[in-house]
């Protein structure tokens, strides 16, 4: 029977299936960070359990870490410090590799997985973080789990799961100039809503997806969760293999050849069926921004702020009224008239080298508008180093950006990088929830190119007018 | 994990769609290394003003709902992050059942790991329960997991669906890890086969 890519990876990992379809699924890779793991390790200790496969487990502090240049001196916030120290101690006690704060390889967990070659096609990958979907860009089945499940995976290297449904998102044609992977993934959420993918694994395919770089594909899969899907997938191809080859944890020698032979089988068969299919024409996707407090509140930059009455559903009308009030916006105003205070470039969605290159390209010959706060937080120490070696960092600093150390930073504001009440931010991150980037902070999600354009003008801006 | 058998208590109405995990428990409370003590911070940004004073309009601050055991909410409840701090905060507040037309996957799953029963009902049933819940202390609701029924204050009852395995675990307060450990041989067999089939993954 014809199988989807999801079916193939799933079938290859079923350890046990009960009569009611509940499966024990084997997990190949487990990524661990400081926020969702302390209680899991504590649980192991209390039950006298060990980590079944420390070598399949990698730890990194990212959510809490300050991004100041002098952070090696220590974390001032006591609770954050304790959490990072707990991760360090747990990694040591249970024999897990850790990329600690002072390690150049430290960074956002979903950036360093691919960077280190920990993420490979056909794997099952989990992490106590919903943006684990990112790793699906390599044709790995990757999703976020809660802390109880983190403990379960640490102890047994398996998860209790029921199979999700298959959903196909096909993006046909070619993206217009100025439109990026972020615009694709936001536009998909705009179409499906934030619950549209619930209960499904999304496979992204089509010409426009194939044309994306590995980093662009990661941006697309990263936000599968904002569309409600726990995992996003893209079948691996030559780009995937070229990206992986030679990375520290990638297979070597004979293993590489064997792995390549297996990876070449990882695609959806001709005639495989999906429970749901969505098709988008890339040519019709515009640079988009969010106006509200849900990632589904997406509109092209050329549009105006909607009226609550524009929505058919009563629940959505109420949500829109609440969002407009929270965001301080008036229905009917042009999105491009919304003035911003802050620009945040970074996160597991858009903190990779190509994102920084794109910002540098748009900023060419321009400066950050006077009075704006503009920060760039590279996704990892290695991304930061590469940007410095390529001369991008110098250009961005000269343009007026604050050039910081790697971490999750203002994407969720667990460290000191936060918005003040009422502060409005053009952000390359993934969530615009109330309070997400700081208490009463206001977030507009967009691509790195669009965030750079906003940095130049001080308002939400169509990047096509600039570069 | 505490067993969940039958729950009787006040149901609090939260008629809002897309209640996300940042609303349920904002990031500043994720720095704990414990599972307990988060109840006071549940819905923090809606429940308190910037000076930490209670917002009297928020449902859980109203006298009738301060001891609510059930929450009735709009669709896509729990969307957002994987933080288990969200169900921990709900549990620590004293709520052990959330009823909504739909839930986000990770949150839904996390509930069962903590002895919380998330119930999916059609919108019109949720609307009816929401009306009941608006009546506060006069609206005592009983959720019976064994018989899979919800009984409202008017005596009428409605059924709900729940996965049999999850029901079994909740009714008996079973620890997943212990159950999986019983399948240690199956895991070891799988690992042996995996070492031949995908040798590059063994010890990777």
Interface residues (C-beta under 8 A of the other chain):
Chain A: X12 X15 X16 X18 X20 X22 X24 X26 X28 X29 X35 X36 X38 X39 X42 X43 X47 X49 X55 X56 X63 X64 X77 X79 X80 X82 X83 X86 X120 X122 X123 X128 X129 X130 X132 X143 X144 X145 X146 X147 X148 X149 X151 X152 X155 X156 X157 X158 X160 X162 X164 X194 X195 X198 X199 X225 X228 X230 X249 X251 X255 X256 X258 X259 X262 X294 X315 X316 X318 X319 X322 X412 X413 X414 X421 X431 X433 X434 X435 X436 X439 X440
Chain B: X15 X16 X17 X18 X20 X22 X23 X26 X27 X28 X30 X31 X32 X33 X34 X35 X45 X50 X74 X75 X76 X79 X80 X81 X82 X83 X84 X87 X102 X103 X104 X105 X106 X109 X110 X113 X114 X163 X164 X165 X176 X177 X179 X180 X181 X183 X186 X187 X190 X191 X194 X197 X198 X199 X200 X201 X203 X204
